[in-house]
Structure formats: C-alpha cells, structure tokens
Amino acid sequence: MTAPDLFSPATVGNRAIENRIWFAPCTRHRATIDEIPTPLMAQYYAQRAGAGVIVTEGVNPSPRGRGYDFVPAIYTDEHEAGWRPVTDAVHQRGGTIFMQLMHVGRLSFEEYQPAGAKPVAPSAIQPDPDFRGYTWTCPRPKRAFGQPRALTTAEIHEEIEWHAQAAVRAVRAGMDGIELHAASGYLVNQFLASSVNHRTDSYGGSVANRVRFLLEVVDAIVAAIGAHRTAVKLSPTFYFNDVRDDDWVATFSHAARELSSRGLAFLEVSDYGEYYSYQSETRAVGLMREHYDGFLVANGGYSRGTGADAVAAGHADAISYGALFIANPDLPERFRHGAPLTAPDPTTFYGPPTAQGYTDYPTWDPRAAVGADADSANLAADPSTFIPQADQRGS
Ligand SMILES: Cc1cc2nc3c(=O)[nH]c(=O)nc-3n(C[C@H](O)[C@H](O)[C@H](O)COP(=O)(O)O)c2cc1C
C-alpha cells in the first residue's frame, strides 16, 4: 500500500472525505450582536467547501460561555435556525462541516454574563494582565480580564449539559459533527491546566481529576450525537491565555489515551512552535500519535510541503490550515496545482463584521497562471500573524 498524500480520500466518522487539507477553526467576528450566524457566513464557508473537513470558528454553547461581540452561539432556537443556511450551503458544494464548541470560561466580562455575574472558571484565578490577560474585541478597546468565580460542582454538571444540548442543536442544524475546543486557554483547557485549576473536588488536583471535565463533556456529547460525530481540539504545548501545566506531557498523554478509547471522529492537535509554547524535545503531534489511536489532524504553521511530508510519513492523517485557508478559499485546488498563494491580512481577521477580508479573497484563476511562481505555494502561515500581539486578540 502506498503512503497517503494530501489528496488521498479518507473516512472521518462515517463521512467519506476527499482530501486531507482541512480548514482549522477560525473566529472571525462576522455574526450578529445576538450571536446569530449571517448569510455572509454561509457564503464564506461555502467558498471553503473544498476542504476535506471545515471546522467552524468557535461557537458559544452556553449562556455563560460568551466572551466576545459578533461571535456566534448555539444554545437558542434562533442560533440553531441561523446555522441551517450555513450547513446547506456547504453541503450543496459537497463539503463536510463540523462545528467547534467554544466556551470561553474566565476569558469574559460581566456584561456578557447572565444577570451581570462574574465570568466562570474552574477556580477564581484572574488571567495575568501582564501575560495576555486582556482581550481586544472589535470594535472595543483592549481591556484586562477581571477575576472570575469558581463554578460549583452543580454548575459544572450544568455546563456539561449545555455542551450536550449544543451538540444536538448543531446536528439538527445540519452539522456533520462537533469539535470540542479544549485548546488555547478556553474553559476546557482551564480545567486541564494546573496553574488555573486549584479545585479540591473531583475536578481538580490529580491529572485524572483535571482531565475529568474534558472527558465528561465528551461523554455527554457522544451520548447525545454519537462518537462518529464527536471530535476534540487540544494544544498541549501552548500556554496562551495564561494556562500552564506543571507536567503537560503527563496531563496530555492521559487525555489522549482516554480519548483514544472513545472512538471519536478525529483529534486535532495544534503545535505553535515558539509562540507562547513550552520548548521541549517532545512535540505535541508526536506525543498525541503515541497515545491516540484514531484519526489525527495536525495543525500549526504547516505549508503545502511540510503538510504533505507529515501525512506521507504517517505523523498525522490530515493537516488543518488556519491563516492560509482564510486567505485562500480554494486552498486544496491551489495546492494541487502548485499555484501561488494569497497572503492573509491579519487586520481583518477579527472583524469588523463586513465582507472585507472575509468573503473577498480571490480564487485562483488557472488562465492567469502562466509563469506563476510555484515555489510560493510553500508559503507557510507565519504564527506572528495570528498570535495576538499587544493590540490584538485571538481564539
Ligand atoms: C483569525 C484566527 C482565528 C482563530 N480562531 C480560532 C478558534 O475560534 N478556535 C480555535 O480552536 N483556534 C482558532 N484559531 C487558531 C487556528 O485554528 C489554528 O490553530 C492556527 O491558526 C494555526 O494554524 P495555521 O498556522 O495553519 O494558521 C484562530 C486562528 C486565526 C488566524
């Protein structure tokens, strides 16, 4: 049997997919202020339907899960109805689409919370204002996060239930599955990280206890929509948003082994290299491959060349591209032909909620390709364009 390449078909869950070039979840701040998807979003995702799988931007599953303006949600009938045109548009173009569920936890403000309460977290620990403990939300200025309050054990169970309900709504809205955002310092990652989770109940302390919330959310979603429709994103080496772990190798090895036994659709693993990341001989994708038996999607700074090499070598089963897919809606076609790539414009990543820098990136025109510089197809996304610097934020 020959080694797979980026264009080898595969089966994910019970969906046949055409290639291993996926669209990584990317928050774009183009929903309404009431967290409802817009027709512009349907157009944007349909443009990218050539991806093996689209994973949507982070979508808020719970009233306590909101942290931004113009980011969509999936916990009311209105949200659910708003997603239907998105899934229809992608399916009409033959695509596969998973919704990412993103509960922000402590990365929020009282004005986004029910009854103006404090944002919730595993423990009442404020993100360090000197260490990315602030956000920038279009069109608002930069501001520091406050001190959250710790979820009670009963509220943890409520949040698990919100995730399961969100997954049911996502599938009812036509999604092929969901991906749980357990990366980048959001709620699930806050439970995983020893620096942020100081709980003394069964959700804190030991590795097994800190991983418990992740697994209970996954199990509730699996029970609601099936393992073949359930996926997870992890970023084991990434301490962005001020989440650190005493022993990330132990924590994430345990998480990977436990997830492995659940027969999920896929596990997406981000590794950002030098940006807000542990420097170690052990890299995240390799560690996950060692402990996770299922379909593994690698992410973080891949080019066409490095992605193809990783798949051919069996390090990963697919590659997800964030910034490059934002700027190149027809990325698989461009890779296939060695066509030049458009560079992403980070100034329009996080809104404003208009078509500019969103649905107006061009598709490649082969007739204009004479003399095109195929080497530029090896352009990799520069992480400094998506890791927020002093005046930006990201998800
Ligand atoms: C504009 C933008 C928004 C992002 N939003 C999310 C998000 O909502 N959820 C998530 O898991 N990752 C998010 N990310 C991270 C990407 O999924 C991906 O991990 C990262 O861009 C690295 O992949 P790349 O080098 O191919 O861009 C975002 C990245 C960008 C550029």
The ligand as an SDF file (V2000), in Angstrom:
LIG
                    3D

 31 33  0  0  0  0  0  0  0  0999 V2000
   -8.2140   34.6410   12.8050 C   0  0  0  0  0  0  0  0  0  0  0  0
   -7.9980   33.4050   13.6080 C   0  0  0  0  0  0  0  0  0  0  0  0
   -8.9790   32.9780   14.4720 C   0  0  0  0  0  0  0  0  0  0  0  0
   -8.8210   31.7970   15.1900 C   0  0  0  0  0  0  0  0  0  0  0  0
   -9.8650   31.3280   15.9570 N   0  0  0  0  0  0  0  0  0  0  0  0
   -9.7940   30.0890   16.4920 C   0  0  0  0  0  0  0  0  0  0  0  0
  -10.9360   29.4760   17.0800 C   0  0  0  0  0  0  0  0  0  0  0  0
  -12.0490   30.0280   17.1220 O   0  0  0  0  0  0  0  0  0  0  0  0
  -10.7980   28.2350   17.6070 N   0  0  0  0  0  0  0  0  0  0  0  0
   -9.5950   27.5690   17.5740 C   0  0  0  0  0  0  0  0  0  0  0  0
   -9.5160   26.4320   18.0440 O   0  0  0  0  0  0  0  0  0  0  0  0
   -8.4990   28.1140   17.0020 N   0  0  0  0  0  0  0  0  0  0  0  0
   -8.5810   29.3410   16.4410 C   0  0  0  0  0  0  0  0  0  0  0  0
   -7.5060   29.8540   15.7690 N   0  0  0  0  0  0  0  0  0  0  0  0
   -6.2810   29.0360   15.6500 C   0  0  0  0  0  0  0  0  0  0  0  0
   -6.3360   28.1870   14.3680 C   0  0  0  0  0  0  0  0  0  0  0  0
   -7.3420   27.2080   14.4300 O   0  0  0  0  0  0  0  0  0  0  0  0
   -5.0100   27.4690   14.1460 C   0  0  0  0  0  0  0  0  0  0  0  0
   -4.7780   26.6500   15.2570 O   0  0  0  0  0  0  0  0  0  0  0  0
   -3.8610   28.4470   13.9760 C   0  0  0  0  0  0  0  0  0  0  0  0
   -4.2080   29.4760   13.0650 O   0  0  0  0  0  0  0  0  0  0  0  0
   -2.6010   27.7430   13.4800 C   0  0  0  0  0  0  0  0  0  0  0  0
   -2.8170   27.1850   12.2030 O   0  0  0  0  0  0  0  0  0  0  0  0
   -2.1840   27.9010   10.8920 P   0  0  0  0  0  0  0  0  0  0  0  0
   -0.7220   28.0910   11.1700 O   0  0  0  0  0  0  0  0  0  0  0  0
   -2.4520   26.9730    9.7610 O   0  0  0  0  0  0  0  0  0  0  0  0
   -2.8720   29.2220   10.7650 O   0  0  0  0  0  0  0  0  0  0  0  0
   -7.6280   31.0470   15.0650 C   0  0  0  0  0  0  0  0  0  0  0  0
   -6.6340   31.4910   14.1940 C   0  0  0  0  0  0  0  0  0  0  0  0
   -6.8150   32.6370   13.4580 C   0  0  0  0  0  0  0  0  0  0  0  0
   -5.7600   33.0570   12.4860 C   0  0  0  0  0  0  0  0  0  0  0  0
  1  2  1  0
  2  3  1  0
  2 30  2  0
  3  4  2  0
  4  5  1  0
  4 28  1  0
  5  6  2  0
  6  7  1  0
  6 13  1  0
  7  8  2  0
  7  9  1  0
  9 10  1  0
 10 11  2  0
 10 12  1  0
 12 13  2  0
 13 14  1  0
 14 15  1  0
 14 28  1  0
 15 16  1  0
 16 17  1  0
 16 18  1  0
 18 19  1  0
 18 20  1  0
 20 21  1  0
 20 22  1  0
 22 23  1  0
 23 24  1  0
 24 25  2  0
 24 26  1  0
 24 27  1  0
 28 29  2  0
 29 30  1  0
 30 31  1  0
M  END
$$$$
